[in-house]
Amino acid sequence: KNEVEQSPQNLTAQEGEFITINCSYSVGISALHWLQQHPGGGIVSLFMLSSGKKKHGRLIATINIQEKHSSLHITASHPRDSAVYICAVRSGSLAHGQNFVFGPGTRLSVLP
Amino acid sequence: DVKVTQSSRYLVKRTGEKVFLECVQDMDHENMFWYRQDPGLGLRLIYFSYDVKMKEKGDIPEGYSVSREKKERFSLILESASTNQTSMYLCASSFYHLAGGNSYEQYFGPGTRLTVT
């Protein structure tokens, strides 16, 4: 079983739809990140959160530490939102590396 | 704005060649990372470095080595490239927080798509 799982794996939506991408993890974490990877490879960090909810523009991210679950929501989706969305968790270890465990990604296509 | 740059966007090499992938960051970050990304497998950590001349193996270090002679530069080396090293390679950097905590982010470069033939 992977330590970080995402669902769905692929998602196609019509422009304007409300979108939810889910992430569940099995390790103790100190932070969870949502990343966006555009075609061509560039990765942008969208959110970093350890509790509650954050909002940035049309994006909302929530996390439930007890349930080890996070969701990324996109309101009023647009074709330019088409990308791969990656959930990444950082374990509670204070090891130097501070490395992440990444989910497999959710490929989102928003059709006009 | 943090900037992480990688030396090439696309690279084609032959089996057995020695390959250097360079990564440079301009924000004085202590930590630097090399990942590879393959379809269905997500991002996997190859090596990371938390200081000059310091390196730690990640999840898949076999077939790779790294060099960090200067704080801003982290190089990934494929000593003898093989076809199973065809992949997208991503570099990232972040600050190091002594207390751990949860207030830092990783900043990614644009990626290098390496094809080994």
HADDOCK unambig.tbl for C-alpha pairs under 7 A between the chains (distance, minus, plus):
assign (segid A and resid 30 and name CA) (segid B and resid 101 and name CA) 6.78 0.50 0.50
assign (segid A and resid 30 and name CA) (segid B and resid 102 and name CA) 5.85 0.50 0.50
assign (segid A and resid 31 and name CA) (segid B and resid 102 and name CA) 5.42 0.50 0.50
assign (segid A and resid 41 and name CA) (segid B and resid 110 and name CA) 5.95 0.50 0.50
assign (segid A and resid 41 and name CA) (segid B and resid 111 and name CA) 5.76 0.50 0.50
assign (segid A and resid 42 and name CA) (segid B and resid 109 and name CA) 6.62 0.50 0.50
assign (segid A and resid 42 and name CA) (segid B and resid 110 and name CA) 4.28 0.50 0.50
assign (segid A and resid 42 and name CA) (segid B and resid 111 and name CA) 6.33 0.50 0.50
assign (segid A and resid 43 and name CA) (segid B and resid 108 and name CA) 5.82 0.50 0.50
assign (segid A and resid 43 and name CA) (segid B and resid 110 and name CA) 6.85 0.50 0.50
assign (segid A and resid 44 and name CA) (segid B and resid 108 and name CA) 6.97 0.50 0.50
assign (segid A and resid 94 and name CA) (segid B and resid 100 and name CA) 5.42 0.50 0.50
assign (segid A and resid 96 and name CA) (segid B and resid 50 and name CA) 6.43 0.50 0.50
assign (segid A and resid 97 and name CA) (segid B and resid 48 and name CA) 6.56 0.50 0.50
assign (segid A and resid 97 and name CA) (segid B and resid 50 and name CA) 6.36 0.50 0.50
assign (segid A and resid 102 and name CA) (segid B and resid 42 and name CA) 6.61 0.50 0.50
assign (segid A and resid 102 and name CA) (segid B and resid 43 and name CA) 6.01 0.50 0.50
assign (segid A and resid 103 and name CA) (segid B and resid 42 and name CA) 6.38 0.50 0.50
assign (segid A and resid 104 and name CA) (segid B and resid 40 and name CA) 6.32 0.50 0.50
assign (segid A and resid 104 and name CA) (segid B and resid 41 and name CA) 5.96 0.50 0.50
assign (segid A and resid 104 and name CA) (segid B and resid 42 and name CA) 4.41 0.50 0.50
assign (segid A and resid 105 and name CA) (segid B and resid 42 and name CA) 6.59 0.50 0.50
